[in-house]
Amino acid sequence: MWPDKFEDRLRSWHDLRQFVQSIPLRDQLNAIAKWWGHCPRISHAIHWNDQSNWPDPWDLLADNSFDDLAIALGMSYTITMLEDLDSSVEIALATDDHAQEYNLVMVDDRKYILNYEPWEAVSTERFEFNITKTIDARTIRIE
């Protein structure tokens, strides 16, 4: 269940980050995907061409308006804020062989994908994508 109040979302997000800190990477990613899978979805919240105005994690949670890119951004913030994480994290705009677009989070040198299958991290070995845009999540400014 997604928390209605901002303060409750913040507490839940904090608790998620604390919980996943001491479990294996794949389990971390699945827990993060599951948590973000509960958020309310809308059609348009943020845009690739407006990266300089992407919300920081606290504004993202306060706005409580999530399209697929906003969810990917939230997942990326969650992952990059973990202590002792030495895996790569990228946000990507990708298309599959049916020209369907996806906003993905690719982790650990693109070994895992989030925001493709609902509520779970999947192995990239199972899927092929044409990546049209990408950004290293660690370069996104968090204030």
N, C-alpha and C positions, 0 to 999 in steps of 0.2 A: 504494500500500500504506500502510495506517495504522500509524504507529509503536506498538509494544507498550509501551515504557517511557515514563514521564512525561517524563523528561529528553530523550528523542528527539522526543517530540511538541512540547515547548517549542522545541527547536532547529529543527525543521521549520517550525513556525509563525513563528518569527523569520525564518527564511530566506525564507518566503513573503512576509512583509511587506517585506523588503528587496528581493526580486525585483520585486514589483509597483509599487514606489515610482516607477519611472521609465518606466512604460508608460502608454498611453492608458487612460482610465477603463473603457471597455467590456472591454478586455483584462484590466485589473485585476480586474474583477468576474467574468469567466470563470475566471481563475486561482484566485480565492478560492472560487468555487462548486465548482470541480473539487477543490480541496484538501479542503474540508469534505465533499464527496461521498463521500470514502473512509472517513469515521468510522463506527464501529459504531452501529447504531440499536437503540433499545428503544422500548417503547410509551409509557411515562410517565417523565419525568425532572423537568421543571419545569412550573409552571402559571401561567397569566395572572393569576390572583387572588392570587398570592404574590410579586409583583414585588419587595417589600422583601427577600426572601430569595433572589433570583436570584444565582447564583454570579458572581464576577468572572471574567475570562478565564483566570486561572491555576487557580482552583478548578474551572472548567469542564473544562479540559484534564486536571487531576489526577483528577477523578471518572470521566472516560472513559465517561460514560453520556449518550447523546444521543437525545432524541426530536426531532420536527420543530421545536419551539419552541427547544430548546437549540441546535440547529444554526443556526437563524435568529439567535439571540443571539450565537453564536460568529462567524458571518459579520459581524454588525453590529460586534462588538468589533474584528474584523480591519480592517474598512473605516474605522471612526472613529479608529483608532490610526495611520492613515497620515498622514504629514506633508503639509502643504499641500493637504489635501483641503477643498474648499469646496462640496461637494455635500451635499444633505440626505440623511439616512439615517433611515428609519423601520422599526420592526418592526410588522407588522399581522396581526391575525387577520381573515381574509377568507373569504367563501363565493363559490362560482361559481354559475352558473344551475342547477346540479344539486344545490345545497345541500351540496356537498362543502367541508369546512373546510381552510384552508391557513394556515400560519404563514409569512408572507412577509417579505422584506426589500425595501423599496422605496427606490431611490436616485435622486438627481438630479431632485428634484421629481416623483418617481414615474414617471420615464421608463423605468427598468429594474427588473426584479423578479428576486430570487434566491430559491431554495428552492421554486420551483414546478416547473420542469423540472430534472431531475437534472443536475448538473455544468455548468450554464451559466446566464448571465444572459439574460433574454428581455425584449423590448420590451413595454411595457404596451399598446401599440397593438394587439397581437394578442389581448388578453384583457380581459374585463370581470369585475370583482369587486365584491361588496358588502362594504365594510370595516366590521367590527363593533367592533373595538378597534384602537387604534394608540398607539404611544409613540415619541417622538423618541429615537433611539438615543444621541444626544449627552447626554441627561439621565440616562442610566443611570450610576450611580456606579461608577467603576473605582478600586480602591484599589491 
